[in-house]
């Protein structure tokens, strides 16, 4: 029964993760903790083991999504590699800190993080564009399918610093980093939404490899449970990437806001009560 539940959770995580550039961890972790511990279907699961399961899953959701987005040519490989380099030390440090968190603390901090991210996106339309980062950094160009040219960019030093923090949160909470990076790419670096999501999933794939090595070395990966999770997540990621190509950018950002807000509130509730 627990393997079927994990496969269903992973399928949903793969779809929503690829759709919004989250990597899937932000869906898998609260759902697995709720079903596993609150409902008692996986009583032996711990926050550390769920995080280990999540980082293994994100290797495959990241790979599946990246392969799909490569066909639509929306992945910014240069930016993805720069972001990946900054995230490596943060990922290792976050995995080490994770081993000291108990379940209520994990749920509370994880929920606060997601609510903060969703709040930033909810007020995004009311904020003035921040051109400082684009004007003082390397500039990138993307021409969408309507022929519109989008200019975006970032200072490399700031991108490395930002992705160190993203990597730290990724290693600590088992999220792919996309839930942190995508809002920054949209608000600060002015990435077109589809490019932000595609590039985020590319970085999620690379970062998850490093992240998984850290958690494997700490003994956090429940290997038997990775089988249904990998299968469900890989299929879900392909479905999410296919849906993404047919959605408008505004719809994509709206979906990201609602997903993060609901998951964050649920996680805070679990942490407090």
C-alpha positions as CSV (number, residue, x, y, z in Angstrom):
1,X,0.0,0.0,0.0
2,X,2.7,2.5,0.9
3,X,4.5,1.9,-2.4
4,X,1.3,2.7,-4.3
5,X,0.8,5.9,-2.3
6,X,4.4,6.9,-2.9
7,X,4.0,6.4,-6.6
8,X,0.8,8.5,-6.7
9,X,2.4,11.3,-4.6
10,X,5.5,11.2,-6.9
11,X,3.4,11.4,-10.0
12,X,1.6,14.5,-8.7
13,X,4.9,16.0,-7.5
14,X,6.4,15.4,-11.0
15,X,3.6,17.0,-12.8
16,X,3.4,20.1,-10.5
17,X,7.1,20.3,-10.1
18,X,7.8,20.3,-13.8
19,X,4.9,22.7,-14.5
20,X,6.1,25.3,-12.1
21,X,9.9,24.7,-12.0
22,X,9.8,23.4,-8.4
23,X,11.6,20.1,-8.9
24,X,8.8,18.3,-7.1
25,X,10.4,18.2,-3.6
26,X,8.1,21.0,-2.4
27,X,5.1,18.7,-3.1
28,X,6.6,15.3,-2.2
29,X,7.9,16.2,1.2
30,X,4.8,17.6,2.9
31,X,2.5,15.1,1.2
32,X,4.7,12.1,2.3
33,X,5.1,13.4,5.8
34,X,1.3,13.9,6.1
35,X,0.3,10.5,4.6
36,X,3.2,8.7,6.2
37,X,3.1,10.0,9.8
38,X,-0.2,11.9,10.3
39,X,-2.2,9.1,8.7
40,X,0.2,6.4,9.7
41,X,0.7,4.7,6.3
42,X,4.5,4.9,6.5
43,X,5.1,5.0,10.3
44,X,8.9,4.6,10.1
45,X,9.5,7.6,7.8
46,X,11.5,10.6,9.2
47,X,12.2,14.1,7.9
48,X,15.7,13.1,7.0
49,X,14.6,10.0,5.1
50,X,11.9,12.0,3.2
51,X,14.5,14.6,2.2
52,X,16.8,11.7,1.0
53,X,13.9,10.3,-1.0
54,X,13.2,13.7,-2.4
55,X,16.7,14.4,-3.7
56,X,16.9,11.1,-5.4
57,X,13.5,11.8,-7.1
58,X,14.6,15.2,-8.3
59,X,17.5,13.7,-10.3
60,X,14.9,12.0,-12.4
61,X,12.3,14.8,-12.5
62,X,15.0,17.3,-13.4
63,X,16.4,15.0,-16.1
64,X,12.9,14.2,-17.5
65,X,11.8,17.9,-17.6
66,X,15.1,19.1,-19.0
67,X,15.0,16.6,-21.9
68,X,11.4,17.9,-22.7
69,X,12.4,21.5,-22.5
70,X,15.5,21.0,-24.6
71,X,13.1,20.3,-27.5
72,X,11.4,23.6,-27.1
73,X,14.7,25.4,-26.8
74,X,13.8,27.3,-23.6
75,X,16.7,26.1,-21.4
76,X,19.4,28.8,-20.8
77,X,22.4,26.4,-20.3
78,X,25.0,29.1,-19.6
79,X,22.9,30.6,-16.8
80,X,22.0,27.1,-15.5
81,X,25.7,26.1,-15.1
82,X,26.5,29.4,-13.4
83,X,23.7,28.9,-10.9
84,X,24.8,25.3,-10.4
85,X,28.4,26.3,-9.5
86,X,27.1,28.7,-6.8
87,X,24.7,26.1,-5.3
88,X,27.3,23.3,-4.8
89,X,28.8,24.4,-1.4
90,X,25.4,25.5,-0.1
91,X,23.9,22.1,-0.9
92,X,26.6,20.2,1.0
93,X,26.2,22.5,4.0
94,X,22.4,22.3,4.0
95,X,22.5,18.4,4.0
96,X,24.8,18.5,7.1
97,X,22.5,20.9,9.0
98,X,19.5,18.8,8.1
99,X,20.5,15.9,10.4
100,X,19.8,18.0,13.5
101,X,16.1,18.9,12.7
102,X,13.2,17.1,14.4
103,X,9.8,16.7,12.6
104,X,7.9,19.7,14.1
105,X,10.8,22.1,13.5
106,X,11.2,20.8,10.0
107,X,7.6,21.3,9.1
108,X,7.5,24.8,10.7
109,X,10.6,26.2,9.0
110,X,9.7,24.5,5.7
111,X,6.2,26.0,5.8
112,X,7.4,29.5,6.6
113,X,9.8,29.3,3.7
114,X,7.1,28.3,1.2
115,X,4.7,31.0,2.5
116,X,7.3,33.7,2.1
117,X,8.0,32.6,-1.4
118,X,4.3,32.6,-2.4
119,X,3.8,36.0,-0.8
120,X,6.6,37.4,-2.9
121,X,5.0,36.1,-6.1
122,X,1.5,37.3,-5.0
123,X,2.7,40.9,-4.8
124,X,5.0,40.6,-7.8
125,X,2.5,42.3,-10.2
126,X,2.4,45.3,-7.8
127,X,6.2,45.7,-7.6
128,X,8.1,47.9,-10.0
129,X,10.6,46.0,-12.2
130,X,14.0,45.9,-10.6
131,X,16.4,46.8,-13.4
132,X,19.5,47.2,-11.3
133,X,20.6,43.6,-11.6
134,X,19.9,43.4,-15.4
135,X,21.7,46.7,-16.0
136,X,24.8,45.8,-14.0
137,X,25.3,42.2,-15.1
138,X,25.7,40.0,-18.1
139,X,22.7,40.3,-20.5
140,X,20.9,37.4,-22.1
141,X,18.4,37.4,-24.9
142,X,15.4,35.2,-25.7
143,X,13.0,35.4,-28.6
144,X,9.7,33.7,-27.9
145,X,7.4,31.9,-30.4
146,X,5.5,35.1,-31.1
147,X,8.8,36.8,-32.2
148,X,9.0,39.0,-29.1
149,X,12.6,39.6,-27.8
150,X,13.1,39.4,-24.0
151,X,16.2,40.9,-22.4
152,X,17.2,39.6,-19.0
153,X,20.5,39.3,-17.0
154,X,22.3,39.3,-13.7
155,X,25.7,40.1,-12.1
156,X,27.6,36.8,-11.8
157,X,28.8,37.6,-8.3
158,X,25.2,38.1,-7.1
159,X,24.0,35.0,-9.0
160,X,26.7,32.9,-7.2
161,X,25.7,34.3,-3.8
162,X,22.0,33.8,-4.4
163,X,22.4,30.2,-5.6
164,X,24.6,29.4,-2.5
165,X,21.6,30.3,-0.4
166,X,19.3,28.3,-2.8
167,X,21.7,25.3,-2.5
168,X,21.6,25.7,1.3
169,X,17.8,25.5,1.4
170,X,17.9,22.7,-1.1
171,X,20.2,20.5,1.0
172,X,18.4,21.4,4.2
173,X,14.8,20.9,3.1
174,X,15.2,18.5,0.1
175,X,13.6,20.9,-2.4
176,X,15.0,21.3,-5.8
177,X,15.9,24.9,-5.4
178,X,13.4,26.0,-8.1
179,X,10.9,27.2,-5.6
180,X,13.6,29.7,-4.4
181,X,15.3,30.4,-7.7
182,X,12.3,30.9,-10.0
183,X,10.9,33.9,-8.0
184,X,14.4,35.5,-8.1
185,X,14.8,34.8,-11.8
186,X,11.4,36.4,-12.4
187,X,11.6,39.4,-10.1
188,X,15.3,40.3,-10.0
189,X,16.8,39.0,-13.3
190,X,13.6,39.4,-15.4
191,X,13.7,36.0,-17.0
192,X,10.7,35.2,-19.2
193,X,8.6,32.7,-17.1
194,X,9.0,29.7,-19.5
195,X,12.8,30.2,-19.6
196,X,12.9,30.6,-15.9
197,X,11.1,27.3,-15.3
198,X,13.1,25.4,-17.9
199,X,16.5,26.7,-16.7
200,X,15.4,26.0,-13.1
201,X,14.7,22.4,-13.9
202,X,18.1,22.1,-15.6
203,X,19.8,23.4,-12.4
204,X,17.6,21.1,-10.3
205,X,18.9,18.1,-12.2
206,X,22.5,19.1,-11.7
207,X,22.1,20.2,-8.1
208,X,20.2,17.0,-7.1
209,X,23.2,14.9,-8.1
210,X,25.4,16.7,-5.6
211,X,22.6,16.8,-3.1
212,X,22.0,13.1,-3.3
213,X,25.6,12.3,-2.8
214,X,25.6,14.3,0.4
215,X,22.4,12.6,1.7
216,X,23.6,9.1,0.7
217,X,26.8,9.6,2.7
218,X,24.6,10.6,5.7
219,X,22.5,7.4,5.4
220,X,19.3,9.4,4.6
221,X,18.1,7.5,1.5
222,X,15.5,4.7,1.9
223,X,16.5,2.8,-1.2
224,X,13.5,0.5,-1.4
225,X,11.1,3.4,-1.4
226,X,12.9,5.2,-4.2
227,X,11.6,2.7,-6.8
228,X,7.9,3.8,-6.9
229,X,9.0,7.4,-6.4
230,X,11.4,7.5,-9.4
231,X,8.9,5.8,-11.7
232,X,6.0,8.1,-10.7
233,X,8.1,11.3,-10.7
234,X,9.7,10.6,-14.1
235,X,6.3,10.0,-15.8
236,X,4.8,13.0,-14.0
237,X,7.6,15.3,-15.0
238,X,7.1,14.5,-18.7
239,X,3.4,15.2,-18.3
240,X,4.1,18.5,-16.5
241,X,6.6,19.6,-19.1
242,X,4.1,18.9,-21.9
243,X,1.4,20.9,-20.1
244,X,3.8,23.7,-19.5
245,X,4.4,24.2,-23.3
246,X,0.6,24.8,-23.8
247,X,0.1,27.3,-20.9
248,X,0.3,31.0,-21.0
249,X,3.1,32.6,-18.9
250,X,0.6,34.4,-16.6
251,X,-1.2,31.1,-15.9
252,X,2.2,29.5,-15.0
253,X,3.1,32.2,-12.5
254,X,-0.4,32.0,-10.9
255,X,-0.1,28.2,-10.5
256,X,3.2,28.7,-8.8
257,X,1.7,31.2,-6.3
258,X,-1.2,28.9,-5.3
259,X,0.9,25.7,-5.0
260,X,3.5,27.3,-2.7
261,X,0.9,29.1,-0.5
262,X,-1.2,26.0,0.1
263,X,1.7,23.7,0.8
264,X,3.3,26.3,3.1
265,X,0.2,26.8,5.2
266,X,-0.3,23.0,5.6
267,X,3.3,22.5,6.6
268,X,3.1,25.3,9.3
269,X,0.0,23.8,10.7
270,X,1.7,20.4,11.0
271,X,4.7,22.0,12.6
272,X,2.6,23.8,15.3
273,X,-0.1,21.3,16.0
